Amino acid sequence: RRQRQMCIRDRRELDGLPGRIESLESEQSELQAVTSDPGFYQQDQEAITATLARLEAVAAELEACYARWETLEA
């Protein structure tokens, strides 16, 4: 019974991953567009640092989501 519950939980997680990945990819594209703007590095250092940190976090989260998806499908 416990294994069956895990399967249901895993199925729900797997079903939610495409939407999560899509959302993260969209945010990543927006952040990349922001950082590509010529004026990006002319703003204050805190804003630059926060944007670059978020871009890095999104990339790491995307990688984790893809790895989890691969694990769940195996």
C-alpha positions in Angstrom: 0.0 0.0 0.0 2.8 2.4 0.8 4.4 1.8 -2.5 1.1 2.6 -4.3 0.8 5.9 -2.4 4.3 6.8 -3.5 3.3 6.0 -7.1 0.3 8.3 -6.9 2.4 11.0 -5.4 5.1 10.5 -8.0 2.5 10.6 -10.8 1.1 13.9 -9.5 4.6 15.3 -9.4 5.4 14.1 -12.9 2.1 15.6 -14.2 3.0 18.9 -12.7 6.6 19.1 -14.0 5.8 20.2 -17.6 4.0 23.3 -16.3 6.7 24.1 -13.8 9.4 23.7 -16.5 7.5 25.9 -18.9 7.1 28.6 -16.3 10.8 28.5 -15.4 11.8 28.6 -19.1 9.6 31.6 -19.6 11.2 33.3 -16.6 14.7 32.4 -17.8 14.0 33.9 -21.2 12.7 37.1 -19.7 15.7 37.4 -17.4 18.1 36.7 -20.3 16.4 39.5 -22.3 16.8 41.9 -19.3 20.5 41.1 -18.9 21.0 41.4 -22.7 19.7 45.0 -22.6 22.6 47.5 -23.1 21.4 49.5 -20.0 21.3 46.5 -17.7 24.8 47.1 -16.3 24.2 50.8 -15.8 21.7 50.2 -13.0 22.7 49.9 -9.3 24.8 46.9 -8.3 22.1 45.4 -6.0 19.7 45.1 -8.9 22.3 43.6 -11.2 23.3 41.1 -8.5 19.8 40.1 -7.7 18.9 39.6 -11.4 22.0 37.5 -12.1 21.4 35.5 -8.9 17.8 34.7 -9.9 18.9 33.8 -13.4 21.4 31.3 -11.9 18.8 29.9 -9.5 16.3 29.4 -12.3 18.9 27.6 -14.4 19.7 25.3 -11.4 16.0 24.7 -10.7 15.4 23.8 -14.4 18.2 21.3 -14.3 16.7 19.8 -11.2 13.3 19.6 -12.7 14.6 17.8 -15.9 16.6 15.4 -13.7 13.6 14.7 -11.6 11.4 14.1 -14.7 13.9 11.7 -16.0 14.0 9.8 -12.7 10.2 9.6 -12.4 9.8 8.4 -16.0 12.4 5.6 -15.4 
